[in-house]
Amino acid sequence: MGKLIIVPGIEQLEEAKKSIQTVADNAGKSYAEVYADMQEAILAGYNSPNPLVKRRWKRIACTGKVPTPEELIAWVALNVRK
């Protein structure tokens, strides 16, 4: 049996949105700018030709094909090793 993966809920997604706003505030950017930068980085990682990287991205719980910035932040926060 594989490792248990925890799926983010609404509360975690809302906390992720707050985190994005904090990053934007600290960087002197808008929420939309930070969000777009994160989406670009996520797509770059998701589209990696490396098979190991592709498998890791497929483990991330999301509602679409590619995780949103909120989904990625919430998933990582819930699933990182402590």
C-alpha positions as CSV (number, residue, x, y, z in Angstrom):
1,M,0.0,0.0,0.0
2,G,1.3,3.5,-0.9
3,K,1.6,6.6,1.3
4,L,-1.7,8.2,2.4
5,I,-2.3,11.4,0.5
6,I,-4.3,14.1,2.2
7,V,-6.7,16.2,0.0
8,P,-7.1,19.9,0.8
9,G,-10.6,21.1,1.8
10,I,-12.2,24.5,1.4
11,E,-10.5,25.9,4.6
12,Q,-7.0,25.0,3.3
13,L,-7.8,26.5,-0.1
14,E,-8.9,29.8,1.6
15,E,-5.7,29.8,3.7
16,A,-3.7,29.3,0.5
17,K,-5.5,32.4,-1.1
18,K,-4.4,34.4,2.0
19,S,-0.9,33.2,1.6
20,I,-0.8,34.3,-2.1
21,Q,-2.1,37.8,-1.0
22,T,0.6,37.9,1.7
23,V,3.3,37.2,-0.9
24,A,1.8,39.9,-3.2
25,D,1.8,42.4,-0.4
26,N,5.4,41.6,0.6
27,A,6.5,41.8,-3.0
28,G,4.7,45.0,-3.8
29,K,2.7,43.2,-6.5
30,S,-1.0,42.6,-7.1
31,Y,-2.7,39.3,-6.3
32,A,-3.2,38.8,-10.0
33,E,0.5,39.3,-10.8
34,V,1.6,36.8,-8.2
35,Y,-1.1,34.3,-9.2
36,A,0.0,34.5,-12.9
37,D,3.6,34.0,-11.9
38,M,2.7,31.0,-9.9
39,Q,0.5,29.6,-12.7
40,E,3.5,30.0,-15.1
41,A,5.8,28.2,-12.7
42,I,3.3,25.4,-12.1
43,L,2.9,24.8,-15.9
44,A,6.6,24.8,-16.4
45,G,6.9,22.1,-13.8
46,Y,3.9,20.2,-15.0
47,N,5.1,20.1,-18.6
48,S,8.6,18.8,-17.6
49,P,9.8,16.0,-19.9
50,N,11.3,14.2,-16.9
51,P,9.2,11.1,-16.1
52,L,9.9,11.3,-12.4
53,V,8.7,14.9,-12.3
54,K,5.6,14.0,-14.3
55,R,4.7,11.2,-11.8
56,R,5.1,13.6,-8.9
57,W,2.8,16.2,-10.4
58,K,0.1,13.5,-11.0
59,R,0.0,12.9,-7.2
60,I,-1.2,16.4,-6.5
61,A,-4.9,16.5,-5.8
62,C,-6.6,19.0,-8.0
63,T,-10.0,19.6,-9.7
64,G,-8.6,20.0,-13.2
65,K,-5.7,18.6,-15.2
66,V,-3.2,21.0,-13.6
67,P,-3.4,22.3,-10.0
68,T,-4.2,25.9,-9.4
69,P,-1.8,27.9,-7.2
70,E,-4.3,27.5,-4.3
71,E,-4.5,23.8,-4.8
72,L,-0.8,23.4,-4.9
73,I,-0.1,25.4,-1.8
74,A,-2.8,23.7,0.2
75,W,-1.7,20.2,-1.0
76,V,1.9,20.8,-0.2
77,A,1.0,22.3,3.2
78,L,-0.9,19.2,4.1
79,N,1.5,16.6,2.6
80,V,5.0,17.8,3.4
81,R,7.1,15.6,5.6
82,K,7.4,17.0,9.1
